[in-house]
Amino acid sequence: MGAGHHHHDHETAFDGMEPAYRRVLWIVISINAAMFVIEVAAGSLAGSQALKADALDFLGDSLTYGLSLAVLGMPLARRALVALLKGLSLAAMGVWVLGTTVWQIFVLGVPQAEVMGAVGFLALMANVASVILLMRWREGDANVRSVWLCSRNDAVGNVAVIAAAGLVALTNTAWPDLIVAALMAGLFLSSAVQILRRATAERQSVLRDAS
């Protein structure tokens, strides 16, 4: 009995191999995919850059979590490689959002605050549900941790979208919406750096062990 227990104390990060974790991941993927569709429509309807940035975020998460699910139980080298891919895709999203936001600044139309606020609130509920579901597994390898980080960032992003909606209504300008979109792009980029760092470290440790 003792040997089995001892194996558990070893410094290995949780790699997502529990059936419960897989089930939760499927639920979270469904939530994110549904919110992506809702927010893309609402973002276009309301003319809100922040909602579109958030929609992209939900899409990125659905794909990312799908990847996480696909590589569960694979060797660390492969999981680290997927985490690298995630980091790069997050960085690409950040750059895209920044670019479209800058573009939008020169074509300023005021977004519809009511739609922004309502959808932002719905998105927040979706992400809070995901965060609560994933809470048990927040300390894992780069793969598992990136899922938790993404959901947590999203909840922060939604609060910002709701705040922006309020400010758009108050000021009757598009600036709050654009500022939030730019901040979200910054969040994507900083998360990308975190994930890339951890994934790179994991790959290096694999290579060290191999040599």
C-alpha positions as CSV (number, residue, x, y, z in Angstrom):
1,M,0.0,0.0,0.0
2,G,2.8,2.4,1.0
3,A,4.5,2.3,-2.4
4,G,1.3,3.4,-4.1
5,H,0.9,6.3,-1.7
6,H,4.5,7.3,-2.1
7,H,4.1,7.6,-5.8
8,H,1.5,10.3,-5.2
9,D,3.9,12.6,-3.3
10,H,6.2,12.8,-6.2
11,E,6.5,16.3,-7.6
12,T,4.4,15.6,-10.7
13,A,1.9,18.2,-11.8
14,F,-1.6,16.9,-12.4
15,D,-1.8,16.0,-16.1
16,G,-5.6,15.9,-16.5
17,M,-6.0,12.1,-16.5
18,E,-9.2,12.0,-14.3
19,P,-12.5,11.1,-15.9
20,A,-14.1,13.9,-13.8
21,Y,-11.7,16.4,-15.3
22,R,-12.5,15.2,-18.9
23,R,-16.2,15.6,-18.2
24,V,-15.7,19.1,-16.8
25,L,-13.6,20.0,-19.8
26,W,-16.3,18.9,-22.2
27,I,-18.9,21.0,-20.4
28,V,-16.6,24.0,-20.4
29,I,-15.9,23.6,-24.2
30,S,-19.7,23.5,-24.9
31,I,-20.2,26.7,-22.8
32,N,-17.4,28.5,-24.6
33,A,-18.5,27.4,-28.1
34,A,-22.0,28.6,-27.4
35,M,-20.8,32.0,-26.1
36,F,-18.6,32.5,-29.1
37,V,-21.6,32.2,-31.4
38,I,-23.7,34.6,-29.2
39,E,-21.0,37.2,-28.8
40,V,-20.0,37.3,-32.5
41,A,-23.6,38.0,-33.4
42,A,-24.0,40.5,-30.6
43,G,-20.6,42.2,-31.3
44,S,-21.6,42.8,-34.9
45,L,-25.1,43.9,-33.9
46,A,-23.9,46.3,-31.3
47,G,-20.8,47.4,-33.2
48,S,-18.7,46.6,-30.1
49,Q,-15.0,45.9,-30.5
50,A,-14.8,44.6,-26.9
51,L,-17.6,42.1,-27.5
52,K,-15.8,40.8,-30.6
53,A,-12.5,40.5,-28.7
54,D,-14.4,38.6,-26.1
55,A,-16.0,36.3,-28.7
56,L,-12.6,35.6,-30.1
57,D,-11.5,34.7,-26.6
58,F,-14.4,32.2,-26.3
59,L,-13.5,30.7,-29.7
60,G,-9.8,30.4,-28.7
61,D,-10.8,28.7,-25.4
62,S,-13.0,26.2,-27.1
63,L,-10.1,25.2,-29.5
64,T,-7.6,25.4,-26.7
65,Y,-9.6,23.2,-24.3
66,G,-10.3,20.8,-27.2
67,L,-6.5,20.5,-27.7
68,S,-6.0,20.0,-24.0
69,L,-8.5,17.2,-24.1
70,A,-6.8,15.6,-27.1
71,V,-3.4,15.5,-25.5
72,L,-4.4,14.3,-22.0
73,G,-2.1,11.4,-21.0
74,M,0.3,12.0,-23.9
75,P,4.0,12.3,-23.1
76,L,5.1,15.6,-21.5
77,A,7.1,16.5,-24.6
78,R,3.9,16.4,-26.7
79,R,1.8,18.2,-24.2
80,A,4.4,20.9,-23.9
81,L,4.4,21.3,-27.6
82,V,0.6,21.8,-27.6
83,A,1.0,24.3,-24.8
84,L,3.5,26.2,-27.1
85,L,0.9,26.2,-29.9
86,K,-1.7,27.6,-27.5
87,G,0.7,30.3,-26.3
88,L,1.4,31.3,-29.9
89,S,-2.3,31.3,-30.8
90,L,-3.1,33.5,-27.8
91,A,-0.4,35.9,-28.9
92,A,-1.9,35.9,-32.4
93,M,-5.3,36.8,-31.0
94,G,-3.8,39.6,-29.0
95,V,-2.1,41.1,-32.0
96,W,-5.4,40.7,-34.1
97,V,-7.5,42.4,-31.4
98,L,-4.9,45.2,-31.1
99,G,-4.9,45.7,-34.8
100,T,-8.7,45.7,-35.3
101,T,-9.0,48.1,-32.3
102,V,-6.6,50.6,-33.8
103,W,-8.5,50.3,-37.1
104,Q,-11.8,50.9,-35.3
105,I,-10.4,54.1,-33.7
106,F,-10.3,55.6,-37.1
107,V,-13.8,54.5,-38.0
108,L,-15.4,55.5,-34.7
109,G,-19.1,54.5,-34.3
110,V,-20.6,54.4,-30.8
111,P,-21.4,50.8,-29.9
112,Q,-24.8,49.9,-28.4
113,A,-24.3,49.9,-24.6
114,E,-27.4,47.9,-23.7
115,V,-26.4,45.0,-25.9
116,M,-22.8,45.1,-24.7
117,G,-23.8,45.1,-21.1
118,A,-26.4,42.3,-21.4
119,V,-24.1,40.0,-23.4
120,G,-21.1,40.9,-21.2
121,F,-23.1,39.8,-18.2
122,L,-24.2,36.5,-19.9
123,A,-20.5,35.9,-20.8
124,L,-19.4,36.6,-17.2
125,M,-21.9,34.0,-15.9
126,A,-20.6,31.5,-18.4
127,N,-17.0,32.1,-17.4
128,V,-17.7,32.1,-13.7
129,A,-19.4,28.7,-14.1
130,S,-16.3,27.5,-16.0
131,V,-13.9,28.8,-13.4
132,I,-15.9,27.1,-10.6
133,L,-15.9,23.8,-12.5
134,L,-12.2,24.0,-13.1
135,M,-11.2,25.3,-9.6
136,R,-10.1,21.9,-8.3
137,W,-7.6,21.4,-11.1
138,R,-6.0,24.9,-11.3
139,E,-2.5,23.7,-10.3
140,G,-1.5,21.3,-13.1
141,D,1.1,21.0,-15.8
142,A,1.3,23.8,-18.5
143,N,-1.7,22.2,-20.3
144,V,-4.0,22.0,-17.3
145,R,-2.9,25.3,-16.0
146,S,-3.5,27.1,-19.3
147,V,-7.2,26.0,-19.2
148,W,-7.6,27.5,-15.7
149,L,-5.7,30.7,-16.7
150,C,-7.8,31.2,-19.8
151,S,-11.1,30.9,-17.8
152,R,-9.9,33.2,-15.1
153,N,-8.8,35.8,-17.6
154,D,-12.1,35.6,-19.4
155,A,-14.1,36.4,-16.2
156,V,-11.8,39.5,-15.7
157,G,-12.4,40.4,-19.4
158,N,-16.2,40.1,-19.0
159,V,-16.2,42.4,-16.0
160,A,-14.3,44.9,-18.1
161,V,-16.8,44.6,-21.0
162,I,-19.7,45.3,-18.6
163,A,-17.8,48.3,-17.2
164,A,-17.1,49.5,-20.7
165,A,-20.8,49.2,-21.6
166,G,-21.6,51.4,-18.6
167,L,-19.0,54.0,-19.7
168,V,-20.2,53.9,-23.3
169,A,-23.7,54.7,-22.1
170,L,-22.4,57.5,-19.8
171,T,-20.0,59.2,-22.2
172,N,-21.8,58.3,-25.5
173,T,-18.4,57.6,-27.0
174,A,-16.7,54.4,-28.3
175,W,-13.5,55.0,-26.3
176,P,-14.4,52.8,-23.3
177,D,-15.2,49.9,-25.7
178,L,-11.9,50.4,-27.5
179,I,-9.8,50.7,-24.4
180,V,-11.2,47.5,-23.0
181,A,-10.6,45.7,-26.3
182,A,-7.0,46.9,-26.2
183,L,-6.6,45.8,-22.5
184,M,-8.0,42.4,-23.4
185,A,-5.4,42.2,-26.2
186,G,-2.8,42.9,-23.6
187,L,-4.2,40.2,-21.3
188,F,-4.0,37.7,-24.3
189,L,-0.4,38.6,-24.8
190,S,0.6,38.4,-21.1
191,S,-1.1,35.0,-20.8
192,A,0.6,33.9,-24.0
193,V,4.0,34.8,-22.5
194,Q,3.2,32.8,-19.3
195,I,2.1,29.7,-21.2
196,L,5.1,29.9,-23.6
197,R,7.5,30.2,-20.6
198,R,6.1,27.2,-18.8
199,A,5.8,25.1,-22.0
200,T,9.4,26.0,-22.9
201,A,10.6,25.0,-19.5
202,E,8.7,21.7,-19.7
203,R,10.2,21.0,-23.1
204,Q,13.7,21.7,-21.8
205,S,13.3,19.4,-18.9
206,V,12.2,16.6,-21.3
207,L,15.2,17.2,-23.4
208,R,17.5,17.3,-20.4
209,D,16.0,13.9,-19.2
210,A,16.4,12.5,-22.7
211,S,20.1,13.4,-23.0
